[in-house]
């Protein structure tokens, strides 16, 4: 059995170590939003409880699907390095960026330089999509984080990334591995409202229909979701996890993470998910368990 932990959207804080000239354009409105809402919604003490619960469950690998930052400042990625290191050894932790990580064009260089160790493929190459084989599982990470206009949080995969992902899905199938895709935005039509959607979600869905996958994990919406889309031989579950740091002062579901238990192989995967979340009494508890792919009879 391979145990995969999934968390997303920690929105690490507090914001510090920046100068006023960095707060231009979209970052100015983002900073105001952080001052008014986000710094109260995202509770780092609650996030620490979530991380402690993850470590207590002893997963084989941890996947973080983006939005470690608020407004993509260089020092935010230094904070992200320290945070990701709390999740486990670097070879046992994977990352894909979100829209807040790619908040502005000036965010991209710092994002790539600081978080490279968590987005490297097994062959050492850095870029998207990346490919990591862990046990009986192939992890494939995509980047949907793109700089956008103020008040927009859309994402895009792009034709080139789709084509390369198709090749990696074929490779994993040929290697007999269970294929898990990591992405930030919900990658299906209707997965998020217009200003927050993956703009080429239809192309992602079409890729799944052509190549298949066994599991797709995403964040972005700060709420639990489970959607199914056609694949090859079986439908593909697409599971969204809430933010890992939202407390009682935030909107939506309180801090949550998912634990996937993955057994079998490419021909007959067996996958279950446990939803574990923060409660007002200060504990992190099992909320529900769902069977996604059943063992063959």
C-alpha positions in Angstrom: 0.0 0.0 0.0 1.2 3.5 -0.9 -0.1 6.3 1.4 -0.3 9.7 -0.3 -1.1 12.9 1.7 -2.6 15.8 -0.1 -2.9 19.4 1.1 -3.3 22.7 -0.7 -3.7 26.4 -0.4 -1.8 27.0 2.9 -1.3 30.7 2.1 1.6 31.0 4.4 2.0 34.1 6.6 2.5 36.6 7.8 3.6 38.8 4.9 6.9 40.4 5.8 10.3 41.5 4.4 9.1 43.5 1.5 9.3 47.2 0.4 6.5 49.5 -0.7 7.8 49.6 -4.3 7.0 45.9 -4.6 3.3 46.6 -4.0 2.5 47.8 -7.4 -0.3 46.8 -9.8 -2.1 43.6 -8.8 0.0 43.2 -5.7 -1.4 46.4 -4.3 -5.0 45.1 -4.3 -3.8 41.7 -3.1 -2.0 43.3 -0.2 -5.2 45.2 0.8 -7.2 41.9 0.6 -4.6 40.2 2.8 -4.8 43.0 5.4 -8.6 43.0 5.4 -9.4 39.3 5.1 -6.8 36.7 4.4 -4.5 37.3 7.3 -7.4 36.5 9.6 -8.8 33.6 7.6 -5.6 31.7 7.3 -4.4 30.6 10.7 -0.8 29.3 10.9 -1.4 27.6 14.3 -4.1 25.6 12.7 -1.9 24.8 9.8 0.7 23.5 12.2 -1.9 21.1 13.7 -2.7 19.9 10.2 1.0 19.2 9.5 1.3 17.4 12.8 -1.6 15.2 11.9 -0.1 14.5 8.4 3.2 13.4 10.0 1.3 11.3 12.6 -0.3 9.3 9.8 3.2 8.5 8.3 2.4 8.9 4.6 4.9 7.6 2.0 4.6 10.9 0.1 3.1 14.4 0.5 1.7 16.4 -2.3 1.0 20.2 -2.0 -1.0 21.6 -4.9 -0.1 25.2 -4.7 -0.8 28.7 -3.2 1.9 28.7 -0.6 2.0 32.5 -1.2 -0.4 35.3 -1.0 0.9 37.9 -3.6 4.0 36.1 -4.9 6.7 38.1 -3.2 10.2 36.6 -3.2 10.4 36.3 0.6 7.1 34.4 0.5 8.9 31.6 -1.3 11.7 31.5 1.4 8.9 30.9 3.9 7.5 28.2 1.6 10.9 26.4 1.6 10.8 26.2 5.4 7.2 25.0 5.3 7.7 22.3 2.7 10.7 21.0 4.7 8.3 20.4 7.7 6.3 18.0 5.6 9.1 15.5 5.1 12.3 14.8 3.2 12.5 16.6 -0.1 12.3 13.4 -2.1 9.1 12.6 -0.3 7.3 15.9 -1.0 6.0 17.2 -4.3 4.7 20.6 -5.3 2.8 22.3 -8.1 2.2 26.1 -8.1 -1.1 27.9 -7.9 -2.3 31.3 -9.1 -1.1 33.1 -5.9 2.4 31.7 -6.4 2.5 33.1 -10.0 0.8 36.3 -8.8 2.9 38.6 -11.0 5.5 38.2 -13.7 8.1 39.2 -11.2 7.1 36.2 -9.0 8.1 33.6 -11.5 11.9 33.8 -11.1 11.8 33.5 -7.3 9.2 30.7 -7.5 11.4 28.6 -9.8 14.7 29.3 -8.0 13.4 28.6 -4.5 11.0 25.7 -5.1 13.0 23.8 -7.7 13.8 20.8 -5.4 10.0 20.0 -5.1 9.3 20.1 -8.9 12.2 18.1 -10.2 11.5 14.9 -12.2 13.3 11.7 -11.3 15.9 12.4 -14.0 16.8 15.7 -12.3 15.1 18.0 -14.9 13.0 20.9 -13.6 9.9 22.0 -15.4 6.3 21.1 -16.1 4.9 18.6 -16.3 7.3 16.7 -14.0 7.3 12.9 -13.5 8.1 11.1 -10.2 7.9 7.3 -9.7 7.2 6.4 -6.1 6.4 2.8 -5.3 3.5 1.6 -7.5 2.5 5.2 -8.3 3.5 7.7 -11.0 3.1 11.3 -9.8 2.7 13.8 -12.7 2.7 17.5 -11.8 1.3 20.3 -13.9 1.6 24.0 -13.6 -1.6 26.1 -14.1 -0.3 29.2 -12.3 -0.1 32.2 -14.7 0.1 35.9 -14.0 -3.4 37.5 -14.5 -5.1 40.8 -14.3 -6.3 42.2 -10.9 -9.4 40.4 -9.6 -8.7 37.4 -11.8 -7.5 34.0 -10.6 -7.7 31.9 -13.7 -5.3 29.2 -14.8 -4.1 27.6 -18.0 -2.4 24.3 -18.9 -1.5 25.1 -22.5 -1.1 22.9 -25.5 2.5 22.1 -25.0 2.0 20.9 -21.4 -1.0 18.9 -22.5 1.1 17.1 -25.1 3.9 16.4 -22.7 1.5 15.1 -20.1 -0.1 12.7 -22.6 3.4 11.2 -23.2 4.0 10.8 -19.4 0.6 9.2 -18.9 1.5 6.7 -21.7 4.9 6.1 -20.0 3.3 5.4 -16.6 0.8 3.0 -18.1 3.5 1.1 -19.9 5.4 0.9 -16.6 2.4 -0.6 -15.0 2.0 2.3 -12.5 -1.1 3.9 -11.0 -1.3 7.4 -12.4 -1.9 10.3 -10.1 -2.0 13.8 -11.6 -1.4 16.9 -9.5 -2.8 20.3 -10.5 -3.9 23.5 -8.8 -7.1 24.6 -10.6 -10.0 22.2 -10.8 -9.4 20.7 -14.3 -12.9 20.2 -15.5 -15.5 22.4 -17.1 -17.6 24.1 -14.4 -15.0 23.4 -11.7 -14.8 27.1 -10.7 -16.6 30.3 -11.6 -15.5 32.3 -14.6 -13.0 34.6 -13.0 -11.3 31.6 -11.2 -11.6 28.8 -13.8 -9.0 26.8 -15.7 -9.6 28.4 -19.1 -8.6 25.2 -21.0 -10.4 22.7 -18.8 -12.1 21.2 -21.8 -8.7 20.3 -23.3 -7.7 18.7 -20.0 -10.9 16.6 -20.0 -10.3 15.6 -23.6 -6.8 14.4 -22.6 -8.2 12.3 -19.8 -10.7 10.8 -22.3 -7.8 9.9 -24.7 -5.2 8.7 -22.2 -6.9 8.0 -18.9 -5.6 8.5 -15.3 -6.4 6.9 -12.0 -6.7 10.0 -9.8 -6.5 13.8 -10.2 -5.9 16.0 -7.2 -6.4 19.8 -7.0 -7.0 22.7 -4.6 -7.9 26.3 -5.4 -11.6 26.4 -4.4 -11.0 25.9 -0.6 -13.7 23.3 -0.4 -14.0 19.5 -0.8 -15.2 18.3 -4.2 -15.4 15.0 -6.1 -16.0 15.0 -9.8 -15.8 12.1 -12.3 -14.8 12.4 -15.9 -14.5 9.7 -18.6 -11.1 8.1 -19.0 -9.9 4.9 -20.6 -11.5 1.7 -19.3 -12.7 3.5 -16.2 -13.9 7.0 -15.1 -11.3 9.3 -13.5 -12.0 10.7 -10.0 -11.0 14.3 -9.6 -10.7 15.2 -5.9 -10.5 18.8 -4.6 -9.2 19.5 -1.1 -10.0 22.6 1.1 -7.3 25.0 2.3 -5.0 23.5 4.9 -5.0 26.7 7.0 -8.5 28.2 7.1 -9.8 28.7 10.6 -13.2 29.9 12.1 -12.6 33.5 10.9 -12.4 32.4 7.2 -15.2 31.6 4.8 -15.8 28.1 3.6 -14.6 24.7 5.0 -12.1 24.7 7.8 -8.6 23.4 7.4 -8.5 19.9 5.8 -6.2 17.4 4.3 -6.7 14.1 2.5 -5.0 10.8 2.9 -5.1 8.4 0.0 -4.4 4.7 0.3 -3.4 3.3 -3.1 -3.0 -0.4 -3.8 -2.9 -2.6 -6.9 -1.4 -1.7 -10.3 -2.4 0.0 -13.5 -4.8 -2.7 -14.5 -6.6 -2.9 -11.2 -6.1 0.1 -8.8 -7.7 0.2 -5.4 -7.9 3.8 -4.0 -9.6 5.2 -0.9 -9.5 8.7 0.5 -9.8 9.8 4.1 -10.8 13.4 4.8 -9.2 14.7 7.9 -10.0 18.2 9.2 -9.6 20.7 12.0 -12.4 20.9 14.6 -13.2 23.8 16.9 -12.0 21.8 19.9 -8.5 22.1 18.5 -8.2 18.5 17.2 -7.8 17.1 13.7 -10.3 14.4 13.1 -11.4 11.9 10.5 -14.5 13.3 8.7 -15.3 10.7 6.1 -13.8 7.9 4.0 -14.7 7.3 0.3 -13.8 4.4 -1.9 -12.8 5.7 -5.3 -11.6 2.5 -7.0 -12.6 -0.8 -5.6 -10.6 -4.0 -5.4 -11.5 -6.5 -8.1 -13.6 -9.4 -7.0 
